Amino acid sequence: MDRRKFLKQSSLASSLFFVPSFVRAFEEVASNKLGYKRLVIIQLSGGNDGLNTVIPYRNDLYYKERPSLAIKEKDIIKLNDEVGLNPSLKPLKKLYDKGYLSIINNVGYPNPVRSHFRSMDIWQTATNSNEYSQSGWLGRYLDNFGKQPYSAIEIDESLSLAMKGENVNAIATQDAKSFYNLSKDPYFKNLSKHKNDAHLSEHNLGYLYKSMIAAESSAKYIFETSKTYSSLQEYPNNKFGKQLKTTAQFINSGLKTKVFYTALGGFDTHVNQINTQKRLLSQYADGIEAFVQDLITNNTFKNTLILTFSEFGRRVKQNASIGTDHGTANNIFVIGENLKKQGFYNNMASLSDLDDNGDLKFEIDFRTIYATVLNKWLEVDDKKVLNRSFTQLDFI
């Protein structure tokens, strides 16, 4: 099995083991190339209902199409005379008032797909809806500019397609200490005796041996660097809160990682949506509030950009189960201290001019957002990552 096929097919490739030596990487990469800007991606899995997240409370059609599901105007957190936030997003209002939040509406892609898995693949690979790719957009960023997996970490047990490259995969780990302890397994030590065997090569088990051996120094670096910081910030006691706490620990300890990937699931609200979305948006907003405050306290928020997306929105019209079915266009939240366009980047979608399926019409291709982040924030050639040119936006 050759190197590329092994990366794609092995479960080992999706997390801990494919990490070349950090020590060697730091010797080879100039410090001015590493920089300090970080990108934090938050995926709301399941298709968050954007219309009950950012709410056009002055639009009669909103209440007409959602007689049981619409949020009452008195409960909505008003951002202006037309639009407000779900009442569970109160912490985001504080960010909005400080100019730390930009809301991009009507984000999607041509010929949308309503399958969770397929639409998520499209968002994670940044390909057209009729194209397939085994590499993700952040994985290709690693291939072209990160070169070493330490440049990106997913705070999870397994790696999303977005973080898999053609030649380099990111790291997936939820706990630096566990990662380090695993690397000290006696099996690793025994492997080191065979790393120079004559029969090993790049195209057989030699690649596996060398990659697993190199993981030991990687894990040591992550553990010894991140343990230098201990947060005093209180986070929500849930999985998402713990993900953000670990992310803050990695950032505030000075870990030389450019991209972090986290997720909050459960947004597939076909039935009794109100309570489920309320709970999930509260987890999201409370976690974000703690995370941003932790970064501000440690003077790292100014160099961190947070991007929140979901694979699609929901239908405008509620269904018979007081929920919503799969839709298309959605909103994206961009959070940071260096936003050029604060508040609303663009107007809300029309509720009267829908597509043939009763969905919102998309206005902004999500890949233009990726291109903007790559070019203006991570300061790399977006065309090399996205394999084509996209228009740049002006939110940063």
Salt bridges, closest charged atoms under 4 A:
ASP49 OD2 - ARG66 NH1 2.59
GLU65 OE1 - LYS317 NZ 3.58
GLU73 OE2 - ARG58 NH1 3.52
ASP75 OD1 - LYS74 NZ 3.22
ASP97 OD2 - LYS93 NZ 2.91
GLU166 OE1 - ARG4 NH1 3.60
ASP197 OD2 - HIS194 ND1 3.40
GLU202 OE2 - ARG3 NH1 2.22
GLU216 OE2 - LYS189 NZ 2.34
ASP268 OD2 - HIS116 NE2 2.95
ASP268 OD1 - HIS270 NE2 2.96
ASP268 OD1 - ARG314 NH1 3.16
ASP268 OD1 - HIS326 NE2 3.10
GLU289 OE2 - LYS94 NZ 2.87
GLU311 OE2 - HIS116 ND1 2.92
ASP325 OD1 - HIS270 ND1 2.91
ASP353 OD1 - LYS361 NZ 2.89
ASP355 OD2 - ARG114 NH2 3.73
ASP359 OD2 - ARG114 NH2 2.47
ASP359 OD1 - ARG315 NE 2.97
ASP365 OD2 - ARG367 NH2 2.76
GLU379 OE2 - LYS37 NZ 3.52
ASP381 OD1 - LYS383 NZ 3.63
ASP394 OD1 - LYS376 NZ 3.38
